[in-house]
Amino acid sequence: MDNGRKNVKNKKRNKMYIEVLKISAHDIVN
């Protein structure tokens, strides 16, 4: 049960990290 909550937390963090990478890549391209 607790492990499931941990996975959700990690997924949210990964999503944020991907968004940051996308923004960074966009800045580098421009």
SULRALIN-V740772 format. One record per residue. N is the residue number from 0. PHI is phi in whole degrees, -180 to 180 (none if undefined). OMEGA is omega in whole degrees, 0 to 359 (* if undefined). Layout:
n = <N & N>
phi = <PHI & PHI>
omega = <OMEGA & OMEGA>
This chain:
n = <0 & 1 & 2 & 3 & 4 & 5 & 6 & 7 & 8 & 9 & 10 & 11 & 12 & 13 & 14 & 15 & 16 & 17 & 18 & 19 & 20 & 21 & 22 & 23 & 24 & 25 & 26 & 27 & 28 & 29>
phi = <none & -64 & -63 & -62 & -65 & -62 & -63 & -62 & -61 & -64 & -62 & -63 & -67 & -62 & -62 & -62 & -62 & -63 & -61 & -63 & -63 & -60 & -64 & -62 & -62 & -63 & -65 & -65 & -63 & -79>
omega = <181 & 180 & 179 & 180 & 179 & 180 & 180 & 179 & 180 & 179 & 179 & 181 & 178 & 180 & 179 & 181 & 179 & 179 & 179 & 179 & 180 & 181 & 180 & 180 & 181 & 180 & 181 & 181 & 183 & *>
